[in-house]
Amino acid sequence: SLWTILTYMFVHASLLHLAGNMVMLWVFGPRVERAWGSGAFVRYYLLCGLGGWLAHLLIARDYTLVGASAAIYGVMLAYAVRWPDDEFLLWFVVPVQAKWLVAGCVAIDVVLGASSLDGGAGGVAHFAHLGGLLAGWLYLHTPPAGLDLLRSPRGWAAPDVPDEPRRAVAR
């Protein structure tokens, strides 16, 4: 139904599923939202979620689709495209640049998605993840909206500032 298309990304299979998605959104989302503005960020997020739904419908329609992972993959892509050399500590130990972290997640989903075509999906909608990422990539590379967000100064309403604002020091 139409409601399923619009609401699937707000329903999760478990608390762990919800927590994983929210951690990834917390890590990648605020900086992208601050750079683009809330309206553009929400539209992009929903577009990526719809891209995940479409990919799932075309490839793995027999499985139930829940979760925000497709939209999160789009947000991860937007972050990696804008700040590719930012480093994250994988498992709090291994430094990994944003571009390689996202590429690694995509590679894992491609391999696991291809191996799940015979029915062994394990309950994970790998093609929905990839569909969200593809929708995000298409948006970011489609003029004028996407290219403006990536390259044009008017598309970046907020300056690229560190995550922590400066604080006044008491004298």
C-alpha positions in Angstrom: 0.0 0.0 0.0 1.0 3.6 -0.3 1.4 4.0 3.5 3.9 1.1 3.5 6.0 2.9 1.0 6.1 6.0 3.2 6.4 4.4 6.6 8.6 1.3 6.2 11.7 3.3 7.1 10.3 4.3 10.4 9.5 0.7 11.6 12.3 -1.6 12.8 12.6 -5.3 13.4 14.2 -4.9 16.8 15.7 -2.5 19.3 19.2 -3.4 18.0 18.2 -2.7 14.4 16.8 0.7 15.5 19.9 1.5 17.6 22.2 0.6 14.8 20.4 2.9 12.3 20.2 5.7 14.8 23.9 5.5 15.7 24.8 5.7 12.0 22.4 8.6 11.5 23.9 10.3 14.6 27.4 9.9 13.2 26.8 11.0 9.6 23.6 13.1 9.7 24.1 16.2 11.7 27.0 17.6 9.7 25.2 16.9 6.4 22.0 18.5 7.8 23.9 21.5 9.1 25.5 22.0 5.7 22.4 21.6 3.6 19.7 22.8 5.9 16.9 20.8 7.5 14.5 20.9 4.6 17.0 19.7 1.9 18.3 17.0 4.3 14.8 15.6 5.0 13.9 15.5 1.3 17.1 13.8 0.5 16.7 11.3 3.4 13.1 10.4 2.2 14.3 10.1 -1.4 17.0 7.7 -0.4 14.5 5.7 1.6 12.1 5.5 -1.4 15.1 4.4 -3.6 15.6 1.6 -1.1 12.0 0.6 -1.3 12.1 0.6 -5.2 15.3 -1.6 -5.3 13.8 -4.0 -2.8 10.5 -4.2 -4.8 12.4 -4.9 -8.0 14.9 -7.5 -6.6 13.6 -9.1 -3.4 9.9 -8.4 -3.2 9.2 -11.6 -1.3 10.8 -10.4 1.9 9.4 -7.9 4.4 11.1 -4.5 4.3 11.5 -2.5 7.5 14.1 0.0 8.7 15.9 3.2 7.8 19.0 1.6 6.5 18.4 2.6 2.8 18.0 6.3 3.8 21.0 6.0 6.2 23.2 4.7 3.3 22.2 7.8 1.3 23.3 10.0 4.2 26.5 8.1 4.5 27.2 8.7 0.8 26.4 12.4 1.1 28.9 12.6 3.9 31.6 10.7 2.1 31.2 12.7 -1.0 31.5 16.0 0.8 34.1 15.0 3.4 35.9 12.0 1.9 39.1 12.3 4.0 37.5 12.6 7.4 38.6 9.8 9.6 36.6 7.5 11.8 37.8 4.9 14.3 36.4 1.6 13.2 35.8 -0.5 16.4 37.3 2.5 18.3 40.8 1.4 17.0 41.3 1.4 13.3 41.3 4.8 11.5 39.4 4.7 8.3 38.6 7.6 5.9 34.9 8.2 5.3 35.2 7.3 1.6 36.6 3.9 2.4 34.2 3.2 5.3 31.3 3.8 2.9 32.9 1.8 0.1 33.5 -1.1 2.5 29.8 -1.0 3.6 28.8 -1.1 0.0 31.1 -3.9 -0.9 29.8 -6.0 2.0 26.2 -5.4 0.9 27.0 -6.3 -2.7 28.6 -9.6 -1.6 25.9 -10.5 0.9 23.1 -9.3 -1.4 24.5 -11.5 -4.3 24.8 -14.5 -2.0 21.2 -14.0 -0.7 19.7 -14.2 -4.2 19.2 -17.9 -3.6 17.1 -17.2 -0.5 19.7 -16.9 2.3 19.1 -13.2 3.0 19.2 -13.7 6.8 16.5 -11.0 7.1 18.7 -8.2 5.8 17.5 -6.2 2.8 20.9 -5.7 1.2 19.5 -4.5 -2.1 17.4 -1.9 -0.3 20.6 -0.5 1.3 22.2 -0.3 -2.2 19.0 1.2 -3.6 19.1 4.0 -1.1 22.7 4.6 -1.9 22.0 4.6 -5.6 19.1 7.1 -5.2 21.4 9.3 -3.2 24.1 9.1 -5.8 21.7 9.9 -8.6 20.4 12.9 -6.7 23.8 14.2 -5.9 24.9 13.9 -9.6 21.7 15.3 -11.1 21.7 19.0 -11.9 20.7 21.4 -10.7 19.8 20.3 -7.2 22.5 17.8 -6.4 25.4 19.6 -8.0 24.4 22.8 -6.2 24.5 21.0 -2.8 27.9 19.6 -3.6 29.7 22.5 -5.3 27.8 25.8 -5.3 28.4 28.2 -2.4 24.7 29.1 -2.3 23.9 25.4 -1.9 26.0 25.3 1.3 24.1 27.7 3.4 26.1 26.9 6.5 29.9 27.3 6.6 31.9 24.1 7.0 32.6 24.5 10.7 33.9 22.0 13.2 31.3 20.0 15.0 32.0 21.7 18.4 31.3 25.5 18.4 33.8 27.7 20.1 33.0 28.5 23.7 33.8 31.6 25.7 36.4 31.0 28.3 35.6 32.4 31.8 38.2 34.9 33.1 
